[in-house]
């Protein structure tokens, strides 16, 4: 039970189709790559050059992170950030052609583009124009019809996060809209140094604070509802570090 509650806290510290995207929403696109054997430096250098040429202006900015934990350790996640529906309508044939000709020979694409929509009510903390040094991403797949339980728990955990971190933490939650199972949500926790968890007082636990805010035994109730509302393979969490040489 203790490990279960810890996983729940880790995630929370972090049906529409893409063709029906809302012009008022904020979107994120992610790409996963690995450098071919013996070509890490060439891949990073070529991708960095492409990023500076095409991805340094608002509407087409890409941040690159290297995965530090889990089965994808050593791979690269490239995030096309702060997208609007209009941004996706831009002609990017020149950019794509440059990648194919100058970068692709040094890398393998692990997955195609995945498009995510920001769940703004679940945001915690203020945005920054600077990419954080670390991102901790946790993903789950929700059971259809039970999404409310997941979103309620995420929102409530965000309220407690703000208290524990005195308003200094940053979390963003996205729902996948194209490129995979659209019942998937990803919670991103952004930070620049360790330790990145807040300090609770000796006489009050996270559970105590949660119940004080939302009512008697609500932590247990929301935890159980959350667990029953996600697929059996549970929570997947990875840690990523910014690759400075590949930033715009």
VMD Tcl script that draws the C-alpha trace (Angstrom):
set ca {
  {0.00 0.00 0.00}
  {2.86 2.38 0.82}
  {4.42 1.90 -2.63}
  {1.04 2.34 -4.25}
  {0.48 5.66 -2.53}
  {3.99 6.78 -3.50}
  {3.33 6.04 -7.17}
  {0.06 7.94 -6.91}
  {1.88 10.97 -5.49}
  {4.64 10.76 -8.13}
  {2.18 10.90 -11.01}
  {0.12 13.66 -9.53}
  {3.15 15.77 -8.81}
  {3.43 15.62 -12.45}
  {-12.82 11.88 -26.87}
  {-11.67 14.32 -29.37}
  {-9.72 13.76 -32.57}
  {-6.82 15.87 -33.72}
  {-8.77 16.98 -36.77}
  {-11.27 18.63 -34.41}
  {-8.68 20.62 -32.46}
  {-9.94 23.69 -30.61}
  {-8.44 27.03 -31.72}
  {-8.30 28.13 -28.08}
  {-6.31 25.14 -26.86}
  {-2.56 24.81 -26.40}
  {-0.88 21.79 -27.98}
  {2.40 19.93 -27.67}
  {4.01 17.57 -30.18}
  {6.60 14.99 -29.10}
  {9.07 12.93 -31.16}
  {11.28 10.11 -29.87}
  {14.69 9.34 -31.44}
  {17.84 7.42 -30.71}
  {21.28 8.05 -32.17}
  {22.61 5.27 -34.35}
  {25.48 3.30 -32.86}
  {28.65 5.38 -32.76}
  {26.89 8.48 -34.13}
  {25.77 10.29 -30.98}
  {27.95 13.35 -31.54}
  {27.00 13.60 -35.22}
  {23.31 13.28 -34.41}
  {23.41 15.90 -31.67}
  {25.40 18.30 -33.85}
  {23.16 17.86 -36.92}
  {19.95 18.11 -34.90}
  {21.26 21.19 -33.10}
  {21.99 22.91 -36.40}
  {18.52 22.09 -37.71}
  {16.92 23.36 -34.49}
  {18.70 26.70 -34.68}
  {17.74 27.08 -38.35}
  {14.06 26.21 -38.04}
  {12.95 25.96 -34.41}
  {13.93 29.11 -32.53}
  {10.91 31.35 -33.21}
  {7.57 31.42 -31.38}
  {5.16 28.91 -32.87}
  {7.87 26.46 -33.92}
  {10.19 26.12 -30.90}
  {11.63 22.69 -30.12}
  {13.17 21.64 -26.81}
  {15.26 18.45 -26.66}
  {15.67 16.18 -23.63}
  {17.68 12.99 -23.07}
  {15.94 10.17 -21.18}
  {17.82 9.25 -18.00}
  {15.70 6.37 -16.64}
  {13.65 3.42 -17.83}
  {13.78 1.26 -20.97}
  {14.20 4.34 -23.19}
  {17.33 5.54 -21.34}
  {19.68 7.35 -23.71}
  {16.99 8.21 -26.24}
  {16.00 11.77 -27.13}
  {12.57 13.36 -26.78}
  {12.01 16.47 -28.89}
  {9.07 18.66 -27.86}
  {7.44 21.14 -30.21}
  {6.01 23.44 -27.54}
  {3.15 25.94 -27.15}
  {1.39 25.08 -30.37}
  {-1.92 26.58 -31.48}
  {-4.21 25.02 -34.07}
  {-3.00 27.62 -36.58}
  {0.64 26.57 -36.08}
  {-0.18 23.07 -37.30}
  {-1.39 24.50 -40.59}
  {2.00 25.99 -41.52}
  {3.96 24.61 -44.48}
  {6.96 22.79 -43.00}
  {8.10 20.90 -46.07}
  {11.45 22.70 -46.14}
  {12.09 21.88 -42.48}
  {11.13 18.22 -42.90}
  {13.24 17.96 -46.03}
  {16.26 19.37 -44.22}
  {15.87 16.77 -41.44}
  {15.63 13.91 -43.93}
  {18.70 15.04 -45.83}
  {20.96 16.18 -43.00}
  {19.92 14.51 -39.73}
  {18.04 11.28 -40.34}
  {21.14 9.32 -41.39}
  {22.46 9.64 -37.83}
  {19.30 8.60 -35.98}
  {16.45 6.12 -35.74}
  {12.90 7.36 -35.18}
  {11.49 5.32 -32.28}
  {7.97 6.65 -32.64}
  {6.08 8.97 -34.93}
  {4.80 12.38 -33.91}
  {2.39 12.41 -30.99}
  {0.10 15.39 -30.50}
  {-1.08 16.38 -27.01}
  {-3.54 18.98 -25.73}
  {-2.90 20.90 -22.50}
  {-5.38 20.42 -19.65}
  {-5.18 24.00 -18.43}
  {-7.30 23.53 -15.23}
  {-4.70 21.02 -14.01}
  {-1.75 23.40 -14.45}
  {0.32 24.19 -11.37}
  {2.80 27.07 -11.23}
  {3.73 29.81 -13.67}
  {5.15 29.33 -17.16}
  {8.74 30.28 -17.92}
  {10.27 31.08 -21.28}
  {13.31 29.02 -20.28}
  {13.31 25.25 -20.62}
  {13.71 23.56 -17.20}
  {16.81 21.42 -16.69}
  {14.75 18.35 -15.78}
  {11.36 16.97 -16.72}
  {9.73 14.10 -14.85}
  {6.99 12.62 -17.01}
  {4.38 10.17 -15.75}
  {1.83 8.57 -18.06}
  {-1.28 6.48 -17.51}
  {-4.03 5.14 -19.74}
  {-7.51 5.90 -18.44}
  {-10.45 3.50 -18.66}
  {-13.17 4.98 -20.92}
  {-15.99 6.50 -18.90}
  {-13.87 6.86 -15.75}
  {-11.81 9.91 -16.69}
  {-13.54 12.12 -14.10}
  {-11.91 10.18 -11.24}
  {-8.44 10.72 -12.68}
  {-8.89 14.41 -13.42}
  {-10.43 15.08 -9.99}
  {-7.48 13.48 -8.23}
  {-5.00 15.35 -10.43}
  {-6.68 18.67 -9.72}
  {-6.76 18.09 -5.97}
  {-3.15 16.96 -5.87}
  {-2.24 20.15 -7.71}
  {-3.86 22.22 -4.97}
  {-1.76 20.44 -2.33}
  {1.40 20.74 -4.45}
  {0.97 24.50 -4.49}
  {0.81 24.48 -0.69}
  {3.75 22.14 -0.15}
  {6.00 24.04 -2.58}
  {4.70 27.49 -1.63}
  {3.67 28.17 -5.22}
  {7.12 27.48 -6.68}
  {6.51 24.16 -8.44}
  {5.51 23.68 -12.09}
  {3.32 20.86 -13.41}
  {1.54 20.49 -16.74}
  {-0.88 17.72 -17.72}
  {-1.58 16.76 -21.34}
  {-4.03 14.37 -23.01}
  {-2.98 12.54 -26.17}
  {-5.16 13.50 -29.15}
  {-3.25 11.85 -32.01}
  {-0.46 9.32 -32.45}
  {-1.56 6.68 -29.94}
  {-4.23 5.70 -27.43}
  {-6.25 8.88 -26.84}
  {-7.06 7.73 -23.31}
  {-3.42 8.45 -22.42}
  {-2.50 11.39 -20.19}
  {0.98 12.66 -19.38}
  {1.88 14.66 -16.27}
  {5.09 16.71 -16.54}
  {6.89 17.99 -13.45}
  {9.51 20.65 -14.28}
  {12.45 21.53 -12.02}
  {16.06 22.72 -12.16}
  {17.77 20.99 -9.24}
  {17.48 18.18 -6.73}
  {15.87 17.58 -4.29}
  {12.69 18.49 -6.09}
  {10.11 17.34 -3.56}
  {8.75 19.74 -0.97}
  {9.38 19.41 2.74}
  {6.42 18.51 4.92}
  {6.33 19.28 8.61}
  {7.01 16.44 11.04}
  {3.47 16.52 12.38}
  {1.63 16.66 9.04}
  {1.85 14.23 6.12}
  {0.78 14.71 2.51}
  {-2.31 12.64 3.33}
  {-3.11 14.88 6.31}
  {-2.92 18.00 4.17}
  {-5.10 16.42 1.49}
  {-7.81 15.41 3.96}
  {-7.68 18.77 5.69}
  {-8.34 20.48 2.36}
  {-10.93 18.13 0.84}
  {-12.52 16.24 3.70}
  {-12.18 13.23 5.96}
  {-10.59 10.19 4.24}
  {-10.69 11.86 0.82}
  {-7.09 10.88 0.12}
  {-7.90 7.17 0.43}
  {-11.15 7.60 -1.47}
  {-9.55 9.52 -4.35}
  {-6.57 7.16 -4.49}
  {-8.83 4.14 -4.78}
  {-10.97 5.82 -7.44}
  {-7.85 6.80 -9.37}
  {-6.39 3.28 -9.24}
  {-9.69 1.79 -10.42}
  {-9.86 4.21 -13.33}
  {-6.54 3.42 -15.06}
  {-5.41 0.39 -17.00}
  {-3.79 -2.41 -15.04}
  {-0.27 -1.67 -16.20}
  {-0.40 1.43 -14.02}
  {1.89 4.43 -13.94}
  {4.98 4.81 -16.12}
  {7.46 7.48 -14.96}
  {10.70 8.62 -16.60}
  {13.22 11.36 -15.85}
  {14.63 13.53 -18.64}
  {17.47 16.07 -18.74}
  {17.72 19.03 -21.11}
  {20.34 18.71 -23.87}
  {21.80 22.23 -23.93}
  {23.66 21.82 -27.21}
  {20.40 20.98 -29.00}
  {18.34 23.88 -27.66}
  {17.31 26.77 -29.96}
}
mol new
graphics top color blue
foreach p $ca { graphics top sphere $p radius 0.5 }
foreach p [lrange $ca 0 end-1] q [lrange $ca 1 end] { graphics top cylinder $p $q radius 0.2 }
display resetview
